């Protein structure tokens, strides 16, 4: 699972570097709407302070899964917004 997270993270870094400011703003808006949709459908959940995970030197399996899932979502929305297709995460993991 950690290798998948690392591959998604690297891919997201490359995609962010190639994206415009407008693309990044649109990605943020889409991810915010996804969070709002979830809250309307399932109710408000307290949002924990997760910023520490981005700079942590050690993380547990649950945190790695959360980081992977979040980074996967980021890559998906970045690909949709920027028109980058054919993202091969399996090839990046190997």
C-alpha positions in Angstrom: 0.0 0.0 0.0 2.9 2.4 0.8 4.3 1.9 -2.7 1.0 2.8 -4.2 0.8 6.0 -2.1 4.4 6.9 -3.1 3.6 6.4 -6.8 0.4 8.5 -6.6 2.3 11.2 -4.7 5.1 11.3 -7.3 2.5 11.4 -10.1 0.5 14.2 -8.4 3.7 16.2 -7.9 4.5 15.9 -11.7 0.9 16.8 -12.6 0.8 19.8 -10.3 4.0 21.1 -11.7 2.5 21.0 -15.2 -0.9 22.5 -14.2 -1.8 26.1 -14.4 -3.0 28.1 -11.4 -6.5 28.0 -12.9 -6.3 24.2 -13.2 -5.3 23.9 -9.5 -8.2 26.2 -8.5 -10.7 24.1 -10.4 -9.3 20.9 -8.8 -9.8 22.5 -5.4 -13.3 23.5 -6.2 -14.2 20.0 -7.5 -12.7 18.4 -4.4 -14.6 20.8 -2.2 -17.9 20.0 -4.0 -17.2 16.3 -3.5 -16.8 16.9 0.3 -20.0 19.0 0.3 -21.9 16.3 -1.6 -20.7 13.6 0.9 -21.8 15.8 3.8 -25.2 16.4 2.3 -25.7 12.7 1.6 -24.3 11.2 4.8 -24.3 14.1 7.3 -21.6 16.4 8.6 -18.5 14.7 10.0 -15.9 16.5 12.0 -12.8 17.1 9.9 -9.7 16.0 11.8 -6.5 18.0 11.5 -4.7 15.9 8.8 -2.0 18.4 7.8 0.5 16.6 10.1 0.3 13.5 7.9 1.8 15.4 5.0 5.0 15.9 6.9 5.1 12.9 9.1 8.2 10.6 9.0 6.3 7.6 10.3 2.6 6.6 9.7 0.5 3.6 10.6 -1.3 1.5 8.0 -4.6 3.4 8.4 -2.9 6.7 7.7 -1.0 5.2 4.7 -4.4 4.1 3.3 -5.9 7.5 3.9 -2.9 9.2 2.2 -3.1 6.8 -0.7 -6.9 7.3 -1.2 -6.6 11.1 -1.0 -3.7 11.2 -3.4 -5.5 8.9 -5.8 -8.5 11.3 -5.7 -6.2 14.2 -6.3 -4.6 12.5 -9.3 -8.0 11.6 -10.7 -9.4 15.1 -10.5 -6.1 16.6 -11.8 -6.3 14.2 -14.8 -9.9 15.2 -15.5 -9.2 19.0 -15.3 -6.0 19.0 -17.2 -7.1 16.4 -19.8 -4.2 14.1 -19.0 -5.4 10.6 -19.8 -4.1 7.1 -19.6 -2.5 7.4 -16.1 -0.9 4.0 -15.5 -0.5 3.8 -11.7 0.3 0.1 -11.9 3.3 0.9 -14.1 4.4 3.6 -11.7 4.2 1.3 -8.7 6.5 -1.3 -10.2 
